[in-house]
Amino acid sequence: MTTASEQDKKQSSRLIKKLCVFCGSSFGVRFEYREAAIQLGSHLASSGIALVYGGARVGLMGALADSVLGSGGQAIGVIPRLLVEKEIAHTALTKLHVVESMHERKALMADLADAFVLLPGGFGSWEEFCEVVTWLQLGLHPKPCGVLNVAGYYDALMSLTSHAVAEGFLPSAHRESVIVEDNPQQLLSQLATAVLPTEEKWVTTKEW
């Protein structure tokens, strides 16, 4: 017999068909980073969730896509024409979209995905993830956002967001809406049941 709480949980869960992942085109210095990308790719494939990512075959991006494909899943890449050679576009993907600009790349990735995850990476990965989180803040999409905090890589970023809350620049509900996990499987599970903020980030008359 299904309990009321179990019914509520089932009702609140969302179907994630495609997950957009932002991550580095390098491997980083720790083997844990690559291993986490491989594990996430395997979990995506076994869960029937297609990967949406930046389309490269190098670094964590390539390891993630290869893991998805090697596990029988689908990997969809989106890459600007000017980066096809620089980032070495992955030519064995389920689908590779070649677009004309970085803006088109980010817009298409956001449109294709049902949720977003940040893996270790640099400025590009951070910028892409922060943009979709900002869009969530502004109510421009209802898609959950999560961070896979591999080997404590994003401890400093999480500390910064807590500091932003304390200093009055970030509502605590918006900080809490970003799911942070160090386990790929747990992160995927929490994305499916995440409670998204109902308060949009707009300037009020009190702040004029």
N, C-alpha and C positions, 0 to 999 in steps of 0.2 A: 504493500500500500504506500502511495506517495504522500509524504507529509506536506504541510503548507509551505514550510521553509524550502523544501526541495522543489516545489512548484514555482516558488518565487525565483529561485536560482535559475531554474530552467527557462523561465520567462525573460530573465534579465540577460541571458547569454546571447551573444551575437555570432553570426556565421561569418567567419573570416575565410574568404576564398583566395585572396591574394594579399601577401604581406610585402610591403616595401621596406627594404633594409638599406641603411646608409652605413658604409664602412670604408676602411682605407684601401688604397691601391698598393699599399706596402704590407708586409707581414708583421712589422714591429719586431721588437727584440725578444719577446717572450713566446715560447711555444704555445702557451695557453691561449693566445689570441687566435692563432690558426685553428687550434683544436676546437675552440668555441664556435668558430664559423662553420667548421665541418659538422659539429654536433647539431647546430641550428638547422643546417641544410638537411640533415638526415631526418630531424623531427618534422620539418616542413613537408618533406616528401611523404613520410608515413602518415601525416595528418591530412593529406590531400590538399595542402595549401601551396599555391603557386608563389614563386619568388618573383618580386619586381625589384630590380636594382640597376646600378649604373652602367651595366653592359660590358665591363672590362674582364679580361681573363687573367689579370695579374693581382698579386697581393691577396688580401682577405676577400676582395670582391670575387676573384677567380676561384679561390678555395671554396667559398660559399656556393657559387653557381655549380661548380664541379660536383660538390657533395649532393646538391639537390638532384642534378641530372643522373649521377651515379647511383642514387637511391630510387630512381624511377619517377622523380617528380618533374615539374615544369619550371623553367627559369626564363623570365622575360627581361630583356635588357633594354635600356634606353640610354643612348649616348649621342652627344653632339658630333656632327661631322668633323669638326676641328680636332676632336679627341680620339677619333677612330684609330689613328696610328699612334698617338702619344700614350694613350691608355691601353693600347693593344686590344681592340674589340674582340669579344668572345664570339667566334663564328659557329659554335656548335649549340647555341641556345635554342630553346623552343621557339622563341621569337625575338628578333633584334630590331628595335625601332631606331633608325638614324634620324636625328632631328637637326635643326639648323642653329640652335642656340641653347645656352645653359637654362634660360628661362623656360623654353619649350620642354627641355628635359625634365625639370622639376615639376612643371604643370602636368605633364603626361604621367609621370610616376605617381603623383598625388591622385590623379583621376583614376588610375588603374587599381590602386590599392584600397584595401578595407581597413588597414592598420599600418603603423609605422614602428620600426625598431632601429635603434642606434647601436652599432658595434664600435669597437675601438677604431679610431681614425683621426684625421687632422682637421684643419680649418674647413675643408669642403664638406666633410661629413657632419661637423657641428652645425655649419650654416644651414645645410639642408634640413637637418632635424629640428633646429630651433625655428625655422620658418613654418614647418607643419604644426609644431606646438603652438606657435603664435596664431596660426589660423584656427586651431582648436579653441584658444582663448577668446578669439573674436567671434566665435560661432560660425565660422565659414565652412566647417565640416564637422561631422560627428564621429570621427575615427580615432580610436585609442592610440596612444603613443607610449612606447616603452624603451628602456635602456638596458642592454645586457652589460652589466658592470663586471667585465672579465678581469680577474686578478686585481680588483680595486682601481681599475684604470680611470673610472669616472667618479671616484670619491671626491676629488677636488671640485668637480662640476656640481655635484649634489650639495656640497658644502656652500658653494656660491649661491645656489638657488635658495637654500635656507637663509643665508645672509640677506638676500634680496627680499624675502618675506619679512624678516626682522626689521629691515630698513624701510618697509612700506612701499616697495616697488613691485611686489608680486603677491597676489592674493594666495593665501595658504591652500585654498581649494584647487587652484591651478597648479601649484607645486605638487600637491598630492595626486593630481590626475595623471602625472607622469609616473608610470610603473617602473620600478627599478628592481632587477633581479640578477643574480649571478648564475642562474641555471636556465638554459634555453627552454626546456620543457615547461618549467614553472612559469616562465615569462609568457609563453604562448597561451597557457591556461588562464593566466590573469588578464591578458588582453581580451579574451573572449567574454569575460565577466566584468570588465572594468566599468566603474561608475564614472561617467563623464561629468564635468562641471556644468551646472545649469546657469551659473552667473557668468555673463559675458564680460570681457574686459573693455569697458568704455569709460571715458572721462565723465565724471558727474559734475553737477553744478557746484558741489562743495569743493571741487579741485580747481575751479576757475581762479 
